[in-house]
Amino acid sequence: MDIVDFSTNHPGEEFQIPAVFPTNTGLRVAFKAPMEYRQAVLRSFDDARLTYDVLHTDNQSILIQYEMPLIPPPIRAILDSGNLITLQFPLTLRNGWITIDLTTSHERLSQLKAEFEDTGFTYEVVSVTQSTQPTDILTDRQQQFMLEALQRGYYDSPRQCTLTGLAAELDVGKSTASRVLHDAEERVVKEFFTEPIE
């Protein structure tokens, strides 16, 4: 099933892509559709003989996870330009167009443009906003965790707060605190080292 074609066949309706995950063999995609399209979506997946799971249904929507054997050109361009971690999910899909928001450096944006052009993928830049705030590369949750870590001395040498203690203050599990901090640190480091160093 091609979800882009599916959206083209239902113009005016908005669908969502809550997440994408590259795998060893292709791409895992989460697809969310209004509940009124449940039967049409399931029929399309069955006809395409794709492996899929219904993750959730309620009165408003259906959420499906499916496997793609190949990574499509737009996602390949985003991966190859190093912009996957900067995507703001969910992506929206309407009438054959996927709308994405990302926070990235000039260099990675130029690389993404070059990747799109190399694949022949049709795209349109709606707006570009420049920010001088380094925290704009982080989600609200990542900012919250990093600020708490800084205030409690987690990044001091020697450390004034353990990961366990930090997790307790944030009222989350240790593994969650570690993952959120690691993702935030990855974004900060990658952003820093993609800018020219004088």
N, C-alpha and C positions, 0 to 999 in steps of 0.2 A: 504493500500500500504506500502511496505517496501522499503524505499529509498535506503537502502544498497543493497538489491537484485536488485533494478532498476539499480544501478550503475554497479553491476556485469554483468548485461545483456547488458551493453553498455561499455565494457572495453576500456580503453584508453581515455575516456571522463572525464573531471573534472566537478563535481557539487559542490554546496556550501550550507552550512547551516549557514545563516547569524545570526540566533538567536534561542534560545530555552527559553521557559518560563514555569516553573512548574505552574499548576493550581490545583484547589481543586479536580478535577476529573482525572487528567492525565498530559498531556504535550502539550503545543502549540509550533509548530515548523515552522520556515520559511525555505523554500527550494527554491533554485535558480538553474535553468537549462538553458542551451543554447537554443535559440529560435527554433532551428531545432528539438528539442525534445518536443515541446509544445503539440502536439496532443497525443504523447505516454504518456506523464506525466498526462495529463488530463484524458485520458482513464484509466490509472492505478488507479488514485484517484477515478474515478467513479466506477470502478469495485470493489474497496475495500470498497465502501460506507462510506468513511470518510468525515467528515464535513471539507470543505476547502473553501478558498476565493482566487481569483487571485488578488494579491495586485498591480502588475505592469507588463506590457509587453512593450518591445521596439524591435528594430531590432536585438538586440543581445541576449536578455534573457527573461525568464518569472520567476516571483517571486510569490510563493504560500505560504499561511499560512494555516496550517491544525491542527486539534486536534487529539491527540492520547489518547485513553481511559486508557492506562497504560504507566508508565514510563519505557522505555527499560533498560536492565541491565547496559549498559555503562553509560547512563545519571544518573541512580540511584546511581552508584558507585561514579560518580563525585559529585552528591548532598550530599551523605552520608559522603564523605570525606571532605566536606566544600570547594570544589574547583571550584564551579560554577562561583563565582565572579572573579576568576583568569583566566578563559578561555579567549583566544584572538580570537574574531570572525572576519571574518567568518571561520568556520571549513570547511575543504575541504574533499570531498568524491570522491574517485577514485577506481574503480574495487573492491568494497566491503570493502575498508578500509577508516576509518575516521581518518584524521590527525588533531591532536590538539596541540596547543602551550599554555602553561600556565606558569605563574610566581607564585611560591608557596614556602612554607617553606619545610624543610626536613621532618618534622613531617607529614604535610598534603600529601606530595608525598608518603611517606611510607604507609599512611592510604589509599590513592588511589590505590596503588599496592595491598594492602590486600583486598580491596573491589573488584577489578577486579578478583583476584584469587578466592574469595569466590563465585562469580557469575559464574565462569568458562569461563569468557570472554577472548577471545584471544587478546593479545595486544603485542606491541613491543615498547620498549623505544629506540628511534633513537639517542637522545643526551640529556645530562644534562649539563647545564652550571651554575656554581656558580657565584654569583655576590655579591659584598660587598656594592653595591649602594642601599640604601633604596628607592630611587626614582624609581627604576626599577619595583616596584610593581604597579606604577601608569601609566596610559595612558598619552600621551603627553598633552592632553587637561586637564586632572586632574592636572598634574604638573603645567600647565600654570595658572589655576585658583587658586591653593593653593599658588603659588609663588606671584601672584598678591595680594591675601588676606594677606599674611605675610608682604609684602612690604607696604601695605596700613594700617597696624595695625588692621586688622579685628580680629586677634587672641590675641590682646593686652588686658590687663585689667587695666583700662577701655578701651573699644573698641574705636579705632580711626576712624573706617570706618563702615558704616552700610551695610547690605546685599544689600539694594537698591542702595547705592552708588557704591558698588563693581560691581554689575550687570551692572550699567551704564558705568563704566570704561571698562568692558569686552564686552560691546555692546550686551548683552543678556538680556532676561527677568529675573525677580527676581526668578521665580520658577526654571528656568534652572540653574541659579547660585547656588541655594540652593541644587538642585539634584546632580549636578556635585561635589560640595564640600562634600555633605553627602556621596556619593559613594567613594570619595577619602579618606575621614576620616575613613570610614568603613574598607577600605583596610589597611590603616596604623595601626589602632587599632588592627584588627584581626591578622595582621602580627606580631605586637609587642607581643601580648599575646599568640601566638602559639610557641614562642621561649622560651627555658628554662630561668627562672628568678633566678639568683644566689643571 
